[in-house]
């Protein structure tokens, strides 16, 4: 006869990489979001969005061509990010766990799902988030003929670094490629990206962010099966409330005294930004 005994409680095993690869690992940050920014968002200034020029050396110097055409660009660019809130819930019986244990559980759930939520929100510019991967926030759609993953990556990087038809800004630092999970795997299959120890990058040094991006055009049109949209932007940064600032409703607001259930909720404020606009193009992975 096999003896039976209750399972022995142990601490939850902690993986060596607590989160999958995604926006949080690819982007700058997550940085601490100032308290006032939870309502007003963030703003920073950069002079990086622009173009450079050249001229022929002539003698005497007075014979050189006029540089007046080079002064028609704007000055510094204000990058403004609008805030949004990510939350997670959990329902459980009031008996069996202390409130602090319930609080730890709902925070654990929030930390598990929030990256997927942020990727989805950012890709659609929903819940007041801005700038997102939409036409209204400065995403230019490219119209080249190529539709393989190599063609599309090439066109996106050329537009980002050399300037496009509408957004003519050149860009010096590494751009950020935003793609869904299927596109990441095709990029890897075609050996177009390599992992540098912290991030996936292309041969040009472009950082690849992949995850739960909603597959749609900048105009919110869903493509046919097998077709996916790829986006490239300037530096992408994530700000969020610190772990200590995560809001969890107090016990008085969590306990449903009629059902004797704890209705737990945890919330965290976020801002996601990118600079100097961006570009988009669809790729056909399968038909």
C-alpha positions in Angstrom: 0.0 0.0 0.0 1.4 3.4 -1.0 1.4 5.9 1.8 -0.1 9.3 1.0 1.0 12.6 2.5 0.2 16.2 1.8 2.6 18.1 -0.6 5.3 20.0 1.2 5.0 23.8 0.7 8.2 25.3 -0.9 9.1 28.7 -2.2 8.3 29.4 -5.9 11.3 28.6 -8.1 12.7 31.7 -9.7 13.9 31.4 -13.3 17.3 32.9 -14.4 15.5 35.2 -16.9 12.3 36.3 -15.1 10.7 37.8 -18.3 10.7 36.8 -21.9 12.5 38.9 -24.5 10.4 41.8 -25.6 9.9 45.6 -25.5 11.2 45.9 -21.9 14.5 44.3 -22.8 14.9 46.0 -26.2 14.0 49.6 -25.2 15.8 52.0 -23.1 14.6 51.5 -19.5 12.2 50.9 -18.0 13.0 54.2 -16.3 11.3 55.5 -13.2 8.3 57.7 -14.1 8.1 60.9 -12.1 5.0 61.2 -9.9 3.7 64.3 -11.8 4.2 62.4 -15.1 1.5 59.9 -14.2 -1.0 62.6 -15.2 1.0 64.9 -17.4 3.3 62.5 -19.2 6.9 63.2 -20.1 8.8 65.5 -22.4 12.4 65.8 -23.5 14.2 67.8 -26.1 16.5 66.5 -28.8 18.3 68.0 -31.8 19.0 64.6 -33.4 16.0 64.8 -35.8 17.3 66.5 -38.9 19.6 66.3 -42.0 23.3 67.0 -42.7 24.8 68.7 -45.8 28.0 69.0 -47.7 29.7 71.5 -50.0 32.7 71.7 -52.3 35.8 73.4 -51.1 36.5 76.4 -53.4 39.0 79.2 -53.4 38.5 82.0 -52.7 36.0 81.1 -49.9 33.6 83.8 -51.3 33.1 81.5 -54.3 31.5 78.8 -52.2 27.8 78.0 -52.8 25.3 79.6 -50.5 24.2 77.5 -47.4 20.9 79.3 -47.1 18.9 76.2 -48.1 20.3 74.3 -45.1 18.5 76.6 -42.6 15.0 75.6 -43.5 14.8 72.8 -40.9 13.3 73.2 -37.4 15.3 73.5 -34.3 15.1 71.0 -31.4 12.4 68.5 -31.4 10.2 68.0 -28.3 9.4 64.3 -27.7 6.2 64.1 -25.7 4.9 60.9 -24.2 1.4 60.5 -22.9 0.7 58.2 -19.9 -1.6 55.2 -19.6 -2.3 52.6 -16.9 -1.8 48.8 -17.0 -3.6 46.7 -14.4 -4.2 43.1 -13.4 -6.8 41.6 -11.2 -7.2 38.5 -9.0 -10.2 37.0 -7.2 -9.8 34.6 -4.3 -11.4 33.6 -1.1 -10.9 35.8 2.0 -9.8 32.8 4.1 -6.4 31.0 3.7 -4.1 33.9 2.9 -3.3 37.2 4.6 -3.9 40.4 2.8 -0.2 40.9 2.3 0.0 37.5 0.6 -2.9 38.4 -1.7 -1.2 41.7 -2.4 2.0 39.9 -3.4 0.1 37.5 -5.6 -1.7 40.2 -7.6 1.6 42.2 -8.0 3.2 39.0 -9.3 0.4 38.6 -11.9 0.8 42.3 -13.0 4.5 41.8 -13.5 3.9 38.7 -15.5 1.4 40.3 -18.0 2.3 43.9 -18.2 4.9 43.7 -20.9 2.4 42.0 -23.3 -0.2 44.7 -22.5 2.3 47.6 -23.0 3.3 46.1 -26.4 -0.3 45.8 -27.5 -1.2 49.4 -26.3 1.9 50.9 -27.9 1.2 49.2 -31.3 -2.3 50.7 -31.4 -1.9 53.9 -29.5 -4.9 53.0 -27.3 -6.0 54.3 -23.9 -4.5 57.7 -24.6 -1.0 56.4 -25.3 1.1 58.5 -27.6 3.3 58.3 -29.6 2.2 54.9 -30.9 2.8 53.0 -34.1 0.1 54.8 -36.0 -0.1 57.3 -38.9 -1.3 60.2 -36.6 1.9 59.9 -34.5 4.3 60.2 -37.4 4.6 56.7 -38.9 5.2 56.9 -42.7 4.1 53.9 -44.8 6.7 52.9 -47.4 5.4 51.9 -50.9 8.3 49.9 -52.3 7.7 46.7 -54.3 9.7 44.2 -52.3 7.7 42.1 -49.8 10.1 39.5 -48.5 11.5 39.9 -45.0 14.9 40.9 -46.5 13.4 43.4 -48.9 11.2 45.0 -46.2 14.0 45.2 -43.6 16.3 46.8 -46.2 13.7 49.4 -47.2 12.9 50.3 -43.5 16.5 50.7 -42.5 17.3 52.8 -45.6 14.3 55.1 -44.8 15.2 55.3 -41.1 18.9 56.1 -41.6 18.9 58.0 -44.9 15.5 59.6 -44.9 12.2 58.8 -46.6 9.9 60.7 -49.0 8.0 62.5 -46.3 10.1 62.1 -43.2 13.5 63.1 -44.6 15.3 63.1 -41.3 18.6 61.2 -41.3 19.2 59.2 -38.1 22.6 58.4 -36.6 22.0 56.2 -33.6 20.6 52.6 -33.9 16.9 52.6 -34.8 14.3 50.3 -33.2 12.5 47.6 -35.2 9.1 46.7 -33.8 7.7 43.4 -34.9 5.4 40.5 -34.0 6.8 37.2 -32.8 6.4 35.5 -36.3 8.6 38.2 -37.9 11.3 37.8 -35.3 11.5 34.1 -36.0 11.7 34.7 -39.8 14.4 37.3 -39.3 16.4 34.7 -37.3 15.7 32.0 -39.9 17.1 34.2 -42.6 20.1 35.1 -40.4 19.3 38.8 -40.6 19.6 39.3 -36.8 22.1 38.3 -34.1 21.8 38.4 -30.3 24.5 40.6 -28.8 24.1 39.3 -25.3 21.3 41.7 -24.3 19.3 42.5 -27.5 18.6 41.2 -31.0 20.2 43.4 -33.7 20.5 43.6 -37.5 23.7 44.0 -39.4 23.1 47.8 -39.2 22.9 47.7 -35.5 19.1 48.2 -35.4 17.6 47.0 -32.2 14.8 44.4 -32.6 11.8 44.5 -30.2 9.4 41.6 -30.7 6.4 40.6 -28.8 2.6 41.0 -28.6 2.4 43.8 -31.1 -1.0 44.0 -32.7 -0.7 43.1 -36.4 -2.2 46.0 -38.2 -1.2 48.9 -40.6 -0.5 52.4 -39.3 -4.1 53.1 -40.3 -5.4 50.3 -38.2 -6.1 47.9 -41.1 -5.7 44.2 -40.4 -3.8 42.4 -43.2 -4.5 39.0 -44.8 -3.3 35.9 -43.1 0.5 35.5 -43.5 1.1 39.2 -44.0 2.6 41.1 -41.1 3.5 44.8 -40.5 7.0 45.8 -39.6 7.9 49.2 -38.0 11.1 51.1 -37.5 11.4 54.1 -35.2 14.1 56.2 -33.5 15.2 55.4 -29.9 12.3 53.9 -28.0 12.1 54.5 -24.2 9.8 53.0 -21.5 9.0 54.8 -18.3 6.9 53.3 -15.5 6.1 53.6 -11.8 8.7 52.0 -9.6 7.9 48.7 -8.0 7.4 50.5 -4.7 4.8 52.8 -6.4 2.5 50.0 -7.8 -1.0 50.7 -6.6 -2.9 47.9 -4.9 -6.4 48.6 -3.5 -6.4 48.4 0.3 -8.2 45.6 2.1 -11.3 47.8 2.7 -11.7 48.3 -1.0 -10.9 44.7 -2.0 -13.1 42.6 0.2 -16.6 41.8 -1.1 -18.4 41.2 2.2 -21.4 39.7 0.5 -19.5 36.9 -1.3 -16.5 36.9 1.1 -14.2 37.2 -1.9 -11.1 39.3 -2.2 -11.2 41.3 -5.5 -7.6 42.3 -5.8 -6.3 44.9 -8.3 -2.8 46.1 -9.0 -2.0 49.1 -11.3 1.1 50.6 -12.8 1.5 53.8 -14.8 3.5 53.8 -18.1 4.8 56.1 -20.8 6.4 54.9 -24.0 8.1 57.2 -26.5 10.1 57.1 -29.7 11.9 60.0 -31.4 12.1 61.4 -35.0 9.1 59.5 -36.3 9.2 56.2 -38.0 8.3 54.0 -41.0 6.2 50.9 -41.7 5.9 48.3 -44.4 4.1 45.0 -44.7 6.0 41.7 -45.2 4.6 38.5 -46.6 5.8 35.5 -44.6 3.4 32.9 -46.0 0.4 32.6 -48.3 
